[in-house]
Amino acid sequence: MVRKIIWSANAKDEIIEILKFWIKRNKSTAYSKKLNMLFREAINLISKNSTIGYITIKENVRVKIVKQFLIIYEITNDSIHLHSIFDNRRNPKELIKRL
C-alpha cells in the first residue's frame, strides 16, 4: 500500500538547509541535486514500503539511512510523517530530541 507522505515544517527546513550548505560548500549545485534525488528516492521507497527503515525506541518511528543522513519518520494507518532529516555527524543528543 502506498502511503501519503506528510512533511513536518522541521523536515522541510532541514532539507533546505542541507542542500544550501552543499551548494555553498561546493560552489556548485551538482552534489545538492544528486543528494536531493537520493532523498526523494528514499522517501518514495518509504511510501511504498513503510517498514523498510530501522526500528527506533519509539513505537511506529523508523529511520532510513541515506549517505550520512537519517530520515526519521513515523508510520500511521494511512500516511507517513517525516519528522526530520538529520546529519548523523551532528551531536547525537540532538538526534534523541527528534525521535
C-alpha positions in Angstrom: 0.0 0.0 0.0 1.4 3.4 -1.0 1.0 5.9 1.9 0.8 9.6 1.7 3.9 11.5 2.8 3.4 14.4 5.2 6.4 16.6 5.8 6.9 18.4 9.1 8.0 22.0 9.0 11.2 20.9 10.7 12.0 18.3 8.0 11.3 20.9 5.2 13.6 23.4 6.8 16.3 20.8 7.4 16.4 19.6 3.8 16.6 23.1 2.5 19.5 23.9 4.9 21.3 20.7 3.9 21.0 21.5 0.2 22.0 25.1 0.7 25.1 24.1 2.7 26.4 21.8 0.0 25.8 24.4 -2.7 27.7 27.0 -0.7 30.5 24.5 0.2 31.0 23.1 -3.3 30.1 26.3 -5.2 28.0 24.1 -7.4 24.5 22.6 -7.4 25.6 19.3 -8.8 26.0 17.5 -5.4 22.9 19.1 -3.9 20.9 17.9 -6.9 22.2 14.3 -6.5 21.6 14.4 -2.8 18.1 15.7 -3.3 17.4 12.9 -5.8 18.6 10.3 -3.2 16.3 11.8 -0.6 13.4 11.7 -2.9 14.1 8.1 -4.0 14.3 7.0 -0.3 11.1 8.8 0.6 9.3 7.3 -2.4 10.6 3.9 -1.3 9.3 4.6 2.3 5.9 5.5 0.9 5.7 2.1 -0.8 7.2 0.0 1.9 7.0 1.9 5.2 8.7 -0.8 7.3 12.0 -0.6 5.3 13.6 1.7 7.9 15.4 0.7 11.1 13.2 0.4 14.2 13.8 3.0 16.9 13.0 3.2 20.6 9.6 4.8 19.8 6.7 2.8 18.5 6.0 3.3 14.8 9.0 5.6 14.4 11.7 4.4 12.0 14.9 5.6 10.4 16.1 5.3 6.8 19.7 6.0 6.1 20.8 8.0 3.1 24.5 8.5 2.9 25.3 10.3 6.2 21.8 11.4 6.8 18.9 9.8 8.7 15.3 10.2 7.5 13.2 10.0 10.7 9.6 9.1 10.0 6.5 7.8 11.8 4.1 5.3 10.3 0.3 5.9 10.8 -2.6 3.9 9.3 -2.8 5.9 6.1 0.3 8.1 6.0 4.0 8.6 6.7 5.0 11.6 8.8 8.6 12.8 8.0 9.9 14.3 11.3 13.5 15.1 10.5 16.4 14.7 8.1 19.3 14.5 10.4 23.0 14.7 9.6 24.4 11.9 11.7 27.7 13.7 12.1 26.0 16.1 14.4 25.7 15.8 18.2 23.8 12.5 19.0 21.9 14.3 21.7 20.2 16.3 19.0 19.1 13.0 17.4 17.4 11.9 20.6 15.3 15.1 20.6 14.0 14.2 17.2 12.9 10.7 18.0 
